[in-house]
């Protein structure tokens, strides 16, 4: 019985000490500016466009813009279609992966209106609809 306990403890220790090649990683929110979207009817909606990267060495300082246009739902009610474009310049050494999102609250809080995985050096388009005309 004593050997069984020692073997179980050693196996548990090896499992903990063995490096894992794949797993979940941490992400950093590098930039989270507030964006004032003006709808075609003149309403102002405050949103946040967040850029998340896998390393604090990959600085995701975005250049963002948007277009807003009037659309109508199936009942003829006016809505606002929004296309936010987020461009993150490429890093000093190479491209890096980004996760870009537009939310109603800072740092990804609130409602996520659009989310896309992209890469630095390539513009990411985030499409969503606002209920305000």
Phi and psi restraints in degrees (value plus and minus 20) as a CYANA .aco file:
   2 UNK   PHI     -82.4   -42.4
   2 UNK   PSI     -58.9   -18.9
   3 UNK   PHI     -84.9   -44.9
   3 UNK   PSI     -57.2   -17.2
   4 UNK   PHI     -83.7   -43.7
   4 UNK   PSI     -61.9   -21.9
   5 UNK   PHI     -86.5   -46.5
   5 UNK   PSI     -63.0   -23.0
   6 UNK   PHI     -83.8   -43.8
   6 UNK   PSI     -62.6   -22.6
   7 UNK   PHI     -83.6   -43.6
   7 UNK   PSI     -60.3   -20.3
   8 UNK   PHI     -85.5   -45.5
   8 UNK   PSI     -61.2   -21.2
   9 UNK   PHI     -85.0   -45.0
   9 UNK   PSI     -61.6   -21.6
  10 UNK   PHI     -86.4   -46.4
  10 UNK   PSI     -60.6   -20.6
  11 UNK   PHI     -84.3   -44.3
  11 UNK   PSI     -60.5   -20.5
  12 UNK   PHI     -84.1   -44.1
  12 UNK   PSI     -59.4   -19.4
  13 UNK   PHI     -85.5   -45.5
  13 UNK   PSI     -60.0   -20.0
  14 UNK   PHI     -86.4   -46.4
  14 UNK   PSI     -57.9   -17.9
  15 UNK   PHI     -84.2   -44.2
  15 UNK   PSI     -57.4   -17.4
  16 UNK   PHI     -94.2   -54.2
  16 UNK   PSI     -55.3   -15.3
  17 UNK   PHI    -103.3   -63.3
  17 UNK   PSI     -34.1     5.9
  18 UNK   PHI     -94.9   -54.9
  18 UNK   PSI     108.9   148.9
  19 UNK   PHI     -89.2   -49.2
  19 UNK   PSI     124.5   164.5
  20 UNK   PHI    -121.4   -81.4
  20 UNK   PSI     110.7   150.7
  21 UNK   PHI    -105.7   -65.7
  21 UNK   PSI     -45.0    -5.0
  22 UNK   PHI    -150.9  -110.9
  22 UNK   PSI     122.3   162.3
  23 UNK   PHI     159.4   199.4
  23 UNK   PSI     158.0   198.0
  24 UNK   PHI     -93.3   -53.3
  24 UNK   PSI     122.6   162.6
  25 UNK   PHI    -136.6   -96.6
  25 UNK   PSI     145.2   185.2
  26 UNK   PHI    -109.0   -69.0
  26 UNK   PSI     128.7   168.7
  27 UNK   PHI    -141.4  -101.4
  27 UNK   PSI     130.2   170.2
  28 UNK   PHI    -136.6   -96.6
  28 UNK   PSI     115.8   155.8
  29 UNK   PHI    -107.9   -67.9
  29 UNK   PSI      90.1   130.1
  30 UNK   PHI    -105.3   -65.3
  30 UNK   PSI     -47.1    -7.1
  31 UNK   PHI    -176.3  -136.3
  31 UNK   PSI     118.2   158.2
  32 UNK   PHI    -167.0  -127.0
  32 UNK   PSI      39.9    79.9
  33 UNK   PHI     -92.6   -52.6
  33 UNK   PSI     132.3   172.3
  34 UNK   PHI    -103.8   -63.8
  34 UNK   PSI     118.6   158.6
  35 UNK   PHI    -141.8  -101.8
  35 UNK   PSI     105.9   145.9
  36 UNK   PHI    -114.6   -74.6
  36 UNK   PSI      84.1   124.1
  37 UNK   PHI    -108.9   -68.9
  37 UNK   PSI     104.3   144.3
  38 UNK   PHI    -120.6   -80.6
  38 UNK   PSI      99.3   139.3
  39 UNK   PHI     -97.2   -57.2
  39 UNK   PSI     144.9   184.9
  40 UNK   PHI     -78.6   -38.6
  40 UNK   PSI     -45.7    -5.7
  41 UNK   PHI    -106.1   -66.1
  41 UNK   PSI     -21.2    18.8
  42 UNK   PHI      74.8   114.8
  42 UNK   PSI     -17.4    22.6
  43 UNK   PHI     -92.8   -52.8
  43 UNK   PSI     126.3   166.3
  44 UNK   PHI    -130.1   -90.1
  44 UNK   PSI     104.9   144.9
  45 UNK   PHI    -137.7   -97.7
  45 UNK   PSI     102.1   142.1
  46 UNK   PHI    -110.0   -70.0
  46 UNK   PSI     104.1   144.1
  47 UNK   PHI    -151.9  -111.9
  47 UNK   PSI     147.7   187.7
  48 UNK   PHI    -142.3  -102.3
  48 UNK   PSI     114.7   154.7
  49 UNK   PHI    -130.6   -90.6
  49 UNK   PSI      96.4   136.4
  50 UNK   PHI    -123.4   -83.4
  50 UNK   PSI     121.6   161.6
  51 UNK   PHI    -140.3  -100.3
  51 UNK   PSI      99.4   139.4
  52 UNK   PHI    -130.9   -90.9
  52 UNK   PSI     116.5   156.5
  53 UNK   PHI    -147.4  -107.4
  53 UNK   PSI     144.9   184.9
  54 UNK   PHI    -105.2   -65.2
  54 UNK   PSI     -25.5    14.5
  55 UNK   PHI    -168.4  -128.4
  55 UNK   PSI     122.8   162.8
  56 UNK   PHI     -89.2   -49.2
  56 UNK   PSI     -31.1     8.9
  57 UNK   PHI     -99.0   -59.0
  57 UNK   PSI     -41.2    -1.2
  58 UNK   PHI    -112.0   -72.0
  58 UNK   PSI      80.8   120.8
  59 UNK   PHI    -105.7   -65.7
  59 UNK   PSI      94.2   134.2
  60 UNK   PHI    -119.7   -79.7
  60 UNK   PSI      55.6    95.6
  61 UNK   PHI    -113.7   -73.7
  61 UNK   PSI      83.4   123.4
  62 UNK   PHI    -103.6   -63.6
  62 UNK   PSI     136.9   176.9
  63 UNK   PHI    -132.9   -92.9
  63 UNK   PSI      98.5   138.5
  64 UNK   PHI    -145.0  -105.0
  64 UNK   PSI     133.5   173.5
  65 UNK   PHI    -168.4  -128.4
  65 UNK   PSI     148.8   188.8
  66 UNK   PHI    -168.8  -128.8
  66 UNK   PSI     139.2   179.2
  67 UNK   PHI    -147.5  -107.5
  67 UNK   PSI     120.8   160.8
  68 UNK   PHI    -145.6  -105.6
  68 UNK   PSI     114.7   154.7
  69 UNK   PHI    -159.6  -119.6
  69 UNK   PSI     133.9   173.9
  70 UNK   PHI    -101.6   -61.6
  70 UNK   PSI     113.4   153.4
  71 UNK   PHI    -153.1  -113.1
  71 UNK   PSI     152.2   192.2
  72 UNK   PHI    -149.9  -109.9
  72 UNK   PSI     120.9   160.9
  73 UNK   PHI    -100.0   -60.0
  73 UNK   PSI    -197.3  -157.3
  74 UNK   PHI     -85.5   -45.5
  74 UNK   PSI     -39.4     0.6
  75 UNK   PHI    -115.0   -75.0
  75 UNK   PSI     -16.6    23.4
  76 UNK   PHI      65.7   105.7
  76 UNK   PSI     -11.4    28.6
  77 UNK   PHI     -99.7   -59.7
  77 UNK   PSI     117.6   157.6
  78 UNK   PHI     -94.3   -54.3
  78 UNK   PSI     118.8   158.8
  79 UNK   PHI    -150.6  -110.6
  79 UNK   PSI     154.2   194.2
  80 UNK   PHI    -141.9  -101.9
  80 UNK   PSI      99.8   139.8
  81 UNK   PHI    -109.8   -69.8
  81 UNK   PSI     110.1   150.1
  82 UNK   PHI    -142.8  -102.8
  82 UNK   PSI     117.0   157.0
  83 UNK   PHI    -142.6  -102.6
  83 UNK   PSI      86.4   126.4
  84 UNK   PHI    -115.5   -75.5
  84 UNK   PSI     109.0   149.0
  85 UNK   PHI    -130.7   -90.7
  85 UNK   PSI     102.5   142.5
  86 UNK   PHI    -135.4   -95.4
  86 UNK   PSI     104.0   144.0
  87 UNK   PHI    -137.0   -97.0
  87 UNK   PSI     104.8   144.8
  88 UNK   PHI    -131.7   -91.7
  88 UNK   PSI     100.2   140.2
  89 UNK   PHI     -80.4   -40.4
  89 UNK   PSI     130.1   170.1
  90 UNK   PHI     -87.5   -47.5
  90 UNK   PSI     127.5   167.5
  91 UNK   PHI     -88.8   -48.8
  91 UNK   PSI     157.0   197.0
  92 UNK   PHI     -85.2   -45.2
  92 UNK   PSI     -56.4   -16.4
  93 UNK   PHI    -120.7   -80.7
  93 UNK   PSI     -57.4   -17.4
  94 UNK   PHI    -187.4  -147.4
  94 UNK   PSI     156.9   196.9
  95 UNK   PHI     -90.5   -50.5
  95 UNK   PSI     137.2   177.2
  96 UNK   PHI    -163.3  -123.3
  96 UNK   PSI     136.6   176.6
  97 UNK   PHI     -96.7   -56.7
  97 UNK   PSI     124.5   164.5
  98 UNK   PHI    -152.1  -112.1
  98 UNK   PSI     135.7   175.7
  99 UNK   PHI    -141.0  -101.0
  99 UNK   PSI      97.0   137.0
 100 UNK   PHI    -127.8   -87.8
 100 UNK   PSI     117.9   157.9
 101 UNK   PHI    -167.7  -127.7
 101 UNK   PSI     134.1   174.1
 102 UNK   PHI    -136.6   -96.6
 102 UNK   PSI     105.3   145.3
 103 UNK   PHI    -153.0  -113.0
 103 UNK   PSI     148.5   188.5
 104 UNK   PHI    -108.5   -68.5
 104 UNK   PSI     -26.4    13.6
 105 UNK   PHI    -154.2  -114.2
 105 UNK   PSI     142.2   182.2
 106 UNK   PHI     -89.0   -49.0
 106 UNK   PSI     132.3   172.3
 107 UNK   PHI      35.2    75.2
 107 UNK   PSI      19.2    59.2
 108 UNK   PHI      60.0   100.0
 108 UNK   PSI     -13.3    26.7
 109 UNK   PHI    -103.6   -63.6
 109 UNK   PSI     155.2   195.2
 110 UNK   PHI      56.4    96.4
 110 UNK   PSI    -177.5  -137.5
 111 UNK   PHI    -107.1   -67.1
 111 UNK   PSI     111.4   151.4
 112 UNK   PHI    -103.3   -63.3
 112 UNK   PSI      93.9   133.9
 113 UNK   PHI    -104.6   -64.6
 113 UNK   PSI     -54.8   -14.8
 114 UNK   PHI    -178.8  -138.8
 114 UNK   PSI     127.2   167.2
 115 UNK   PHI    -168.5  -128.5
 115 UNK   PSI     116.1   156.1
 116 UNK   PHI    -167.4  -127.4
 116 UNK   PSI     122.7   162.7
 117 UNK   PHI    -111.9   -71.9
 117 UNK   PSI     116.0   156.0
 118 UNK   PHI    -166.1  -126.1
 118 UNK   PSI    -177.4  -137.4
 119 UNK   PHI    -165.0  -125.0
 119 UNK   PSI     132.1   172.1
 120 UNK   PHI     -84.2   -44.2
 120 UNK   PSI     130.2   170.2
 121 UNK   PHI      65.0   105.0
 121 UNK   PSI     -24.5    15.5
 122 UNK   PHI    -148.5  -108.5
 122 UNK   PSI     104.6   144.6
 123 UNK   PHI     -83.2   -43.2
 123 UNK   PSI     119.3   159.3
 124 UNK   PHI    -131.0   -91.0
 124 UNK   PSI     108.5   148.5
 125 UNK   PHI    -119.7   -79.7
 125 UNK   PSI     109.9   149.9
 126 UNK   PHI    -139.9   -99.9
 126 UNK   PSI      94.3   134.3
 127 UNK   PHI    -125.2   -85.2
 127 UNK   PSI     116.9   156.9
 128 UNK   PHI    -180.5  -140.5
 128 UNK   PSI     149.8   189.8
 129 UNK   PHI    -141.3  -101.3
 129 UNK   PSI     116.1   156.1
 130 UNK   PHI    -123.2   -83.2
 130 UNK   PSI     123.8   163.8
 131 UNK   PHI     -97.4   -57.4
 131 UNK   PSI     -23.7    16.3
 132 UNK   PHI    -113.1   -73.1
 132 UNK   PSI     114.7   154.7
